[in-house]
């Protein structure tokens, strides 16, 4: 397959997946009492409501080109929520944050089932489908696992903060992570990303029944 065509396909999968990720945040927030996302028109699959020019277009293209196609990542505009409308803001923040990675894992499982069914019945009439389905599964696992890294502004930090008891030492940890989170995320991407590769590979095999790469 032409590299440019495959890049466009990967970008399309990423954009759709991050939209589902963000919509899930807003959906859970509404279930917990805050309709902010719906009132702002963010509970929609209209990409124009979610696209971030930098995170949805420039960053994934830059990462794809700078890593020779080995790493692609993207994000959409964060879906807002109002903590004051939630009954238990601290606990709810963790649930809202976890909804995004959980949605990506759900997408990975759905297309992993398609991949397994295709393996059973054969892909003779559409030989590119294993690559397409495998890419969808892989990218959604990547989004889920990476977003659960406990560094702000990633979802994992909010899940961690909701789980930690409200002690002074934990508040100091939260303040440190929030202050330097952007730089810590960059450091993780360029120097420590290999730490989560085994997790991504293991989940892919578990979901799809075979390795993807």
C-alpha positions in Angstrom: 0.0 0.0 0.0 1.2 3.5 -0.8 2.7 5.1 2.4 0.7 8.4 1.9 -2.6 6.5 1.6 -1.8 4.5 4.8 -0.8 7.7 6.6 -4.2 9.2 5.7 -5.9 6.1 6.9 -4.0 6.2 10.2 -4.9 9.9 10.7 -8.6 9.1 10.0 -8.6 6.3 12.5 -6.8 8.5 15.1 -9.2 11.4 14.7 -12.3 9.2 14.9 -10.8 7.4 18.0 -9.9 10.6 19.8 -13.4 11.9 19.1 -14.9 8.8 20.7 -12.5 9.3 23.6 -13.5 12.8 24.2 -17.3 12.2 23.7 -17.0 9.4 26.3 -15.6 12.0 28.8 -18.6 14.2 28.2 -21.1 11.4 28.3 -20.0 10.1 31.6 -19.9 13.7 33.0 -23.5 14.1 32.0 -24.5 10.8 33.6 -22.8 12.1 36.8 -24.8 15.3 36.7 -23.0 17.8 34.5 -24.5 18.6 31.0 -21.7 21.1 30.1 -20.4 19.0 27.2 -23.9 18.5 25.7 -24.8 22.2 26.1 -21.6 23.1 24.3 -22.4 20.7 21.4 -19.5 18.3 22.1 -21.5 15.1 22.3 -21.4 14.8 18.5 -19.4 12.9 15.9 -19.1 16.2 13.9 -15.2 16.4 13.6 -15.3 20.2 13.4 -16.5 20.3 17.0 -13.5 18.3 18.2 -10.5 19.0 15.9 -7.5 20.7 17.4 -5.3 22.1 14.6 -2.1 21.3 16.4 -3.0 18.0 18.2 -5.2 16.6 15.5 -3.2 17.4 12.4 0.3 18.9 12.9 1.5 16.7 15.8 0.5 13.3 14.3 2.1 14.2 10.9 5.3 15.4 12.6 5.5 12.3 14.7 4.9 10.0 11.8 7.6 11.7 9.7 10.1 12.1 12.5 9.8 8.4 13.6 9.6 6.9 10.1 6.1 5.8 10.8 6.8 3.9 14.0 4.9 6.3 16.3 1.7 8.3 15.7 -0.3 10.1 18.3 -3.0 12.8 18.3 -5.5 14.5 20.5 -8.7 16.5 20.2 -10.0 19.5 22.0 -10.7 18.4 25.6 -14.3 18.1 26.5 -15.1 20.5 29.3 -17.0 19.7 32.5 -18.0 21.7 35.5 -16.9 20.1 38.8 -19.4 22.2 40.8 -22.3 20.3 39.1 -20.9 16.9 40.3 -22.0 15.4 43.6 -18.6 14.1 44.4 -16.1 16.1 42.2 -13.0 14.2 43.3 -14.4 10.7 42.6 -16.3 11.9 39.5 -13.1 13.3 38.0 -11.5 9.9 38.0 -14.5 8.3 36.5 -14.8 10.9 33.7 -11.1 10.6 33.0 -11.2 6.8 32.8 -14.1 6.8 30.4 -11.9 7.9 27.5 -9.3 5.1 27.6 -12.1 2.6 28.3 -13.9 3.7 25.2 -10.7 3.2 23.2 -10.3 -0.3 24.6 -14.0 -1.0 23.7 -13.2 0.0 20.1 -10.1 -2.2 20.1 -12.2 -5.2 21.3 -14.9 -4.6 18.7 -12.4 -4.5 15.8 -10.4 -7.3 17.4 -13.5 -9.5 17.1 -13.8 -8.6 13.4 -10.1 -9.5 13.0 -10.6 -12.8 14.6 -13.7 -13.6 12.5 -11.8 -12.6 9.4 -9.0 -15.0 10.3 -11.5 -17.8 10.7 -13.3 -17.3 7.4 -10.4 -15.8 5.5 -9.7 -12.4 3.9 -9.4 -13.7 0.4 -11.8 -11.2 -1.1 -10.3 -8.2 0.9 -6.7 -8.9 1.8 -6.1 -5.4 3.2 -8.7 -5.8 5.9 -6.3 -7.5 8.4 -4.1 -4.5 8.1 -6.9 -2.0 8.4 -8.6 -3.8 11.4 -5.2 -4.4 13.0 -4.3 -0.7 12.7 -7.6 0.3 14.3 -7.0 -2.2 17.2 -3.4 -1.1 17.7 -4.0 2.6 17.6 -6.9 2.4 20.1 -4.8 0.3 22.5 -2.1 2.9 22.1 -4.4 5.7 22.9 -5.8 3.9 25.9 -2.5 2.8 27.4 -0.7 6.1 26.8 -3.6 8.1 28.2 -3.5 6.1 31.4 0.1 7.1 32.1 -0.3 9.1 35.4 1.2 12.4 34.1 -0.9 15.5 33.6 -2.7 16.4 31.4 -3.1 12.7 30.6 -6.2 10.9 31.9 -4.1 8.6 34.1 -3.1 11.5 36.3 -6.8 12.3 37.1 -7.5 8.6 37.8 -4.5 8.6 40.1 -5.5 11.8 41.9 -9.0 10.5 42.5 -7.6 7.2 43.9 -5.0 8.8 46.2 -6.1 9.8 49.8 -6.2 13.6 50.3 -3.0 13.8 52.3 -0.5 16.7 52.3 2.2 14.6 50.6 -0.2 13.6 47.9 -1.2 17.2 47.3 2.5 18.1 46.9 2.9 15.2 44.4 -0.2 16.5 42.5 1.1 20.0 42.4 4.5 18.9 41.2 3.1 16.8 38.4 0.7 19.5 37.3 3.5 22.1 37.3 5.9 20.0 35.2 3.4 17.7 33.5 3.9 19.1 30.0 7.7 18.5 30.1 7.3 15.1 31.8 5.0 14.0 29.0 7.5 15.1 26.3 10.3 13.3 28.2 8.1 10.2 28.4 7.3 10.2 24.6 10.9 10.6 23.5 12.8 8.7 26.2 10.5 6.3 28.1 7.8 5.3 25.6 9.3 1.9 25.2 8.1 1.1 28.8 4.5 0.7 27.6 5.3 -1.1 24.3 5.2 -4.5 26.0 1.8 -3.6 27.5 0.4 -2.6 24.1 1.8 -5.7 22.4 0.3 -8.0 25.2 -3.1 -6.3 24.9 -3.1 -6.6 21.1 -2.4 -10.3 21.3 -5.0 -10.8 24.0 -7.6 -8.9 21.9 -6.7 -10.0 18.4 -5.3 -13.4 19.1 -2.0 -12.7 17.3 0.8 -10.1 17.2 0.5 -7.1 14.9 4.1 -6.1 14.7 
